[in-house]
Each structure stands twice: as C-alpha cells, then as structure tokens.
C-alpha cells in the first residue's frame, strides 16, 4: 500500500493545468481554462479546468475530478497506478507501507459505495430520458420549470419510477447486494422486505468535490399527504449532510 503521506504529497504537487495540459490543448477562459473534450468528439469546447479548485469538469461526458482522476480516466489506470504515474512526473518518492486487513476492507467498502451510487445515478438519468414515465412526468417537470436539456444533463438530473423496486431489481440484476444498496441509502428494508427509497420523484444527485455521487435529493411530484415533498439520502459513510453543499462541484 502506498503511504498516505505520499498520496497527500502527490495531491499537493500535481498541478491540474500541467497534468491536463500534457494531453489537451488548453485555452484560458477567465480564471479557468477550456478545451475540446478528450473523451468525446465534440465540436464546441465544454471541457474546463479550474486551477483554483484543482479540478477538471467535462460537461460532454460527465467526467470530472482532480489530477488523479484525470489520469485514471485518460489512461484507464487504477487509483494506485495514477498515483505512481504522478509521483514519477513530479519526482516524489513513493513510500510503501503494509495495509491492515481492516484498512483494506474499509477502502474496498468505500469504493463499492461509490460504484453502486454511480450505478443509481445512471439508472435515474436513463429513466428520465428513455422511459415513458420518466419522459412524460420527470422531463416535462424540469422543462416546465425552465431547465434546458444541457443543464439537466450537466447536473445529471434523473427520475425514479413509481414502482416499489425499480432500482432494486435493476441493481440486483447487476450483482449488487441488498446490504450494499441499503448502506448506500438507496433502499429501505423493513420486516425482511426491501423497497426503493426514492419512488415517483425527480432526482438531484449530490456530489463530493471530485465529482463522485455520494447521495441524492428528490422531490415528489404528486400530492401524497403521507409522503414528504422533499427527501434526501440518509447519512452514510460517504455522506454527511452538514459538510456537503449541493452543487459545490459544478
């Protein structure tokens, strides 16, 4: 395992403009830089680098994050491989240390939560754009309130079906366990019965600073007295409501 000291040094020294500039031709745009996306074949630049935050955001593909994330995405590297790549680029000595079973388990759990939350985001956006219920109810709602298609895509907005287990079934078909879905705040289990937390609602993903989905906010569109108008994910290992500001990543 690479020492946290090494990882922190890489994060501090890796200049996002330099790192991205090795692969993309950047042009200054105010306090940021922009370019054509290296991930899609766009004709109008929608790829931005923000030096003050140390991040990039590609609105055409939805990808975003810090220098480590960029190297992972552009070269298809693992997290550790990206750290080693940047350490070599900046002449940083890599300090290795043995990882305990507990630390390894905790790291794997966090990664699993990020992955299943990313799956849920994709499920909700797919439902919004391509499911009849999503288009007629969710997409219509956003457009009636002045959201453009670009803004809907940029913020990765979605829709959850009225069905009790739409997401649950789709996730289980992909091999995700009920335990993981519950830990991610995506389903509720009562008396040995599990069902989707978010149903018949428009969905607003909540991201961390590197652009990973960590939770969801949702608004119901029907007048059901027994249901709260707004509903957020519960606090999880990834999501602490008091420390997260919606939209901070964008």
Secondary structure, DSSP 8 states (H G I E B T S, - for coil): -B-HHHHHHHHHH--HHHHHHTTS--EEETTEEEE--SSS--SS--EEEETTTTEEEETTT--EE-HHHHHHHHHT--HHHHHHHHHHHTT----B----HHHHHHHHHHHHHHHHHHHHHHHHHHHHHHSHHIIIIIIHHHHHTT--HHHHHHTT-EEE-SSSSHHHHHHHHTT--HHHHHHTTSEEEETTEEEES--SEEEEEEE-TTS-EEEEEEEE-S--TTS-SEEE----SS--GGG--TTTT-
